[in-house]
Amino acid sequence: MSMSRRTLPGTEVPWAWPAPWMRQWRREWLHGDLTAGLVVAVMLVPQSLAYAMLAGLPPQAGLLASLLPLLLYALVGSSSAMSVGPGAITSLMVAQALAPLARAGSADYIAMAGVMALGCAALMLLMGVLRMGFLSQLLSRPVVQGFTAASALLILLGQIAPLLGLGAWGATLPDMLHGAWLRLVAREPLHVGDALAGLGALIMLTLLGPLVRAVGRVAGASATTVAIQERLGPVWVLVGVAWLASQASVWGLAPPALVGAVSLSGALSFNADITTLASQGAGLRALLMPTMLLALVGFVSSMSVAQTFALKHGERVDADRELLGLGLANLGSTLLGGMPVSGGLSRSAVNEAAGARSPLAGVISAALLAAMLLLLMPWLAWLPKAALAAVIIYAIAGLVEWQSLKAAWRYDRADAGAFISTAAGVLLIGFESGLMLGLAWSLAAMVWRHSQPHVAEVGRLPGTAHYRNVARYEVDTLPDTVMVRVDESLDFTNIQRVELKLCELVHGRSGGQGTVNHVVLLLSAVNHIDHTAVQALIDLDKALADQGKTLHLAEVKGFVMDRLKAAGFDARFAGRHHLSAQEAWDALSSARAAAV
């Protein structure tokens, strides 16, 4: 583990302060944090505006959500590279949740977005205090991948309309297809100014990456420098498109729809609207489930980002601290009148590539962004909305990938099914249904796998004390004994299948290889036996005894045997409980030899 990077002891409570990174920060990290703070601050301006538009909120919501959250996350956060702010997928989740409840951009809509941010803050803070960071493992990787790919595809399809100057045409794939068909039938004309600005910006963004890489190779620039310049491409493209938009009327062209005057003065009234909405209880029940899912998705995606960079640098991410940090970040966004926030992959990648060594980089980004806004505020009004749609498409295109589905399909069809069910639910029904379908599929697949335990007859490898599956190895067996290994914990879901398999093995041996007098259950892989399985083992012991056969237990783990003693197994199986498979083999071999 690199000594230049910080490590977390993992023994203190997650709310202990100062945060570990503050205690371990060193002066030589300052240069990297300053550089990363400046680069990310520049990147945040177009990205925040674009994601606010995607969420159906005024542009200042995205800008405000990029200030205080970065400061508050740094108080307890554990990731050195993660940059917190508005995200593409969380923004679309906000839009999809609020679209049926209020008109986008209205006072009620903005207040409800604030309520969602406040709800995310409360849930994350509560989970952090209760040390529920393990919930980051609730969603399996195929579910997260399917959710991400389908959400990104929805974002791409949804941004085609603003890219061409058309009205929004739906939040799910059927709605989008229906909306596109209606516009086609009605022959709704394209807005030439918007189409030129949007398509022009998208073309420039697409060409900028190869151009920057080519120039970097010629100039001998490092891979890190080239990556940073490529990530900052949207800034320069928007500057150029904004200048062209300001000159459209001079050249006699139809001007595109612009962002318009951006003001940060609406925070106080925004918070007043939240207070009024909360006191009236309007729409709060409808926001409960979307807010819970938004908090879960925000946490899981943020942990994925944090762990990606932690593994790269030999760090450790504390999930409970991340919950508290993200909760404070959402609280800060609510206080300033922003929107729900989470850790962003693209921002974090730029932050890490620019040299961030601690969350101080985020604090510097917030301070520089605040100063930049004071200078850039008048110029933001000239940004074409269609160009922001192009920025969203450019930023999210890389998330629409299906290689993970191919990999899951090759490895396990059940995991591939979780990917497909999640993606299909998100595309066809909505985020809530998609996540619920994926989660239900994963849980059902887990239960099904658990209910189909691997049960194998084993024998001894000649000349050793190792026991292996008779179907895979050339092994020795005792003529009157069946040794069976169960490779799963035993409970009500699978004990019946274990009994059936055991009976098949016993009767199969009895039919072709003589009478079976002893059955040895090897429980080395069994970590738990529930009450149903215990009673089934007792019944099995009785049934075998009635047939003149003896059941033995071997390799029972100590903590499992502690539980079995409560059912009297220590007395019931006295003399029939063996420490190892070899001990059982020796005991039964000796007994057979003595009988002969």
VENHUUR-V126271 format. One record per helix or strand. SS is the DSSP state (h for helix, s for strand). FROM is the first residue (numbers start at 1). LEN is the number of residues. Records with the same first field share a line. If there is no record, write none. Layout:
SS = FROM-LEN + FROM-LEN
//
This chain:
h = 20-5 + 27-28 + 59-6 + 68-9 + 88-11 + 107-23 + 133-5 + 141-23 + 173-14 + 192-28 + 223-9 + 233-14 + 267-14 + 284-30 + 319-18 + 345-9 + 360-21 + 385-15 + 403-9 + 413-16 + 431-20 + 495-18 + 531-16 + 558-8 + 569-4 + 581-15
s = 83-3 + 258-1 + 342-3 + 384-1 + 455-7 + 467-3 + 475-2 + 481-6 + 490-1 + 518-5 + 529-1 + 550-5 + 577-2
//
